[in-house]
Amino acid sequence: MKIEPLMTDEVIIREIGERLARVRLDRDLTQAELADKAGVGLRTLQRLEKGSAAPQLTMFIRILRALDMVEHFELLVPEPVPSPMQQLKFQGRLRQRASGKDHNVAEAKGGWTWGE
């Protein structure tokens, strides 16, 4: 099943758990072996595979690391690439903070007053 934006969190967690279980089985690992290799509790792994609980992110990373899949986080949250205009503007420096929306719109239109 493809993970879609309209899915509930519970459905996504269940799908991720099922996928991890399939990978574990494809690698011919028991739940106990994977839990031991990942350094997490057996019950934690069982709940994750059933989709009944979402582990802490660190435990999830440990499980992916034990399955040699940690590099897939690159697909989950890819490194942002600045546009050519941003590269010129910041001249190789990394942006440190967001400016947010243009908060001076009212001032640009002649100011805001009560009763408008």
Order of alpha helices (4+ residues) and beta strands (2+ residues): alpha-alpha-alpha-alpha-alpha-alpha-alpha
